[in-house]
Amino acid sequence: MSELPPKTVVLQVIPELETGGAEQTTLDIAAAVTAAGGRALVASQGGRMEDRLARAGGELIRLPVASKNPLVLGANAGRLARIIRREGVSLVHARSRAPAVSALRAARAAGVPFVATYHGVYSARTPLKRLWNSVMTRGDLVIANSAYTRDHVLAEHGVHPDRVVAIPRGVDLARFDPAAVSSERVRALAGAWGLDPDETRPRLLLAGRLTRWKGQGLMIDAVSRLLEQGGCPDLLVLMAGDDQGRHGYRAELERQIADAGLSETIRLVGHVEDMPAAYALADLAAAPSLEPEAFGRTAVEPQAMARPVLAADHGAVRETVVNGETGWRVAPGDVEAWAAALSAALAAGPDRWAAMGRAGQARARALYSVEAMQAATLQAYRRVLGARSSSMPNRTEDQEGVEAAGLGGSSPASPDG
């Protein structure tokens, strides 16, 4: 890993450390900063990934940065500014909009560079929402997690192209490596999920938190349609993911499964820590998101594990999945198309799955290593730190509008709350 300037301290700001791609990337960059001789701080309200952050060399600073309450945002700006000064922070990196509001103000007050990663393609149906989203573009550099996201940022916010860099999210290829997953781990997970050791049905894994736009309901409808049409009934669908408090949606999925008579075909298995073992347990993977994925690690991780993936044909999936070679791209939200894709995937059979898996694994290793993502991010940090001068950027009318809306400012609010 390339070195950072001496005594570099990077402060990443993210709402929680529960689960998800942005959270994993935070840990990956904390590890990279530490390996490059820097100090990695993370301001967050924390979560189940705290121990992993510590193992990566990161230091958690517990703050209520998940809140969108204006008073809390102001108080967080003051807290963060004091942390920046006290800890000698060199650069602030925000990974979500609400904490970015506070972090941007704090960075300006302390006179340090501000970087933000656009982890998602945020909707903006009103000018006020567009203004809220634009906080992610008000710093020294915007990192987009795919070419698709970069194009969105340029089109939506009119940022100069030189200020937006695409750095695809990385996959830990040492962790997501079929050769590194023991049969004992796979058997243990199968046992935890209550799978019959003699189970021979093809297994399709849909990984992703339980939220409507991830497409679990669509998959249930597609499997139901497939079976109605006389398609292969010998299928086991495993839906792995945390409901993150969305108990109503989980109950809705359970009713949908029961009403369709699919209780023996589709199982909700909850949060999974050992995702490599989960993919090793599966024959196929699915990523049926109803909205475009800005990157979509659940379409890339299975490919790294040599598993073909059926993925919704929009967003960054068009970059990460080669249709007919590493998986199948399927019309988003179209039940009939998904039923047909499931039928085609099942008909392809184990030999074709293995060949597609090898192609997907080779491509993931060439393009989406966590090491490449870490190196590119550290290079972005060096670029910003090297280019930063003591004078602040010129103010623009758009910038003044952001500050007037409370999304920026030259000094943090004073409450310590």
Buried (B, 14 or more C-beta within 10 A) or exposed (E): BEEBBEEBBBBBBBBBBBBBBBBBBBBBBBBBBBBBBBBBBBBBBBBBBBEBBEEBBBBBBEBBBBBEEEEBBBBBBBBBBBBBBEBEBBBBBBBBBBBBBBBBBBBBBBEBBBBBBBBBBBEBEEEEEBBBBBBBBBBBBBBBBBEBBBBBBBEBBEBEEEBBBBBBBBBBBEBBBBEEBEEEBBBEBBEEBEBEEEEEBBBBBBBBBBBBBBBBBBBBBBBBBBBEEEBBEEBBBBBBBBBBEBEEBBEBBEEBBEEBEBEEBBBBBBBBEBBBBBBBBBBBBBBBBBBBBBBBBBBBBBBBBBBBBBBBBBBBBBBBBBEEEBBBBBBBBBBEBBBBBBBEBBEBEEEEBBBBBEBBBBBBBEBBBBBBBBBBBBEBBBBBBEEBEEEEEEEEEEBEBBBEBBBBBEEBBEEEE
